[in-house]
Amino acid sequence: MNLCQEIAYTLLMIHMKTKFTYTGIRVKDLQKSVDFYTQLLGMKEKGRSNIEPAKGVVVNLITHDGGPEIELNYYEKGSKWDTAYVAGEGLDHLAFQVDDLDKALAEAGKAGYPTVAEMKTASSRWAYIQDPNGNWIELFG
């Protein structure tokens, strides 16, 4: 990261107010993964959704004490996110809630972190930027 990016990153962190909400993990077998987290680790399925723009399915899991959430992400064959799976590299994304998605994306863009993907369903909208290491960061309102 060059000096301009470091300064922009620092300014971004000062202005953008976020709340870390969950970690998205890419999985190759959705049902086996759900069984592992629910049956072995005692998590509870909070919800399941088809994400048509990504040709995928997500399952949200919570701990019984209301702790952090995990989002399991499965992408169908033909999805641009259905890439070769390498064990240990299954982090799909980290998700942060923001007050104003458009403002947050504009601030990120000005800091040198442009929007790399945007998704929209009938009831929600979210977008992704990448951190300096290439990790996907979801922003949603």
Rosetta blueprint (number, residue, H / E / L):
1 M L
2 N L
3 L H
4 C H
5 Q H
6 E H
7 I H
8 A H
9 Y H
10 T H
11 L H
12 L H
13 M H
14 I H
15 H H
16 M L
17 K L
18 T E
19 K E
20 F E
21 T E
22 Y E
23 T E
24 G E
25 I E
26 R E
27 V L
28 K L
29 D L
30 L H
31 Q H
32 K H
33 S H
34 V H
35 D H
36 F H
37 Y H
38 T H
39 Q H
40 L H
41 L L
42 G L
43 M L
44 K E
45 E E
46 K E
47 G E
48 R E
49 S E
50 N E
51 I E
52 E H
53 P H
54 A H
55 K L
56 G E
57 V E
58 V E
59 V E
60 N E
61 L E
62 I E
63 T L
64 H L
65 D L
66 G L
67 G L
68 P L
69 E E
70 I E
71 E E
72 L E
73 N E
74 Y E
75 Y E
76 E L
77 K L
78 G L
79 S L
80 K L
81 W L
82 D L
83 T L
84 A L
85 Y L
86 V L
87 A L
88 G L
89 E L
90 G L
91 L E
92 D E
93 H E
94 L E
95 A E
96 F E
97 Q E
98 V E
99 D L
100 D L
101 L H
102 D H
103 K H
104 A H
105 L H
106 A H
107 E H
108 A H
109 G H
110 K H
111 A L
112 G L
113 Y L
114 P L
115 T L
116 V L
117 A E
118 E E
119 M E
120 K E
121 T L
122 A L
123 S L
124 S L
125 R E
126 W E
127 A E
128 Y E
129 I E
130 Q E
131 D L
132 P L
133 N L
134 G L
135 N L
136 W E
137 I E
138 E E
139 L E
140 F E
141 G L
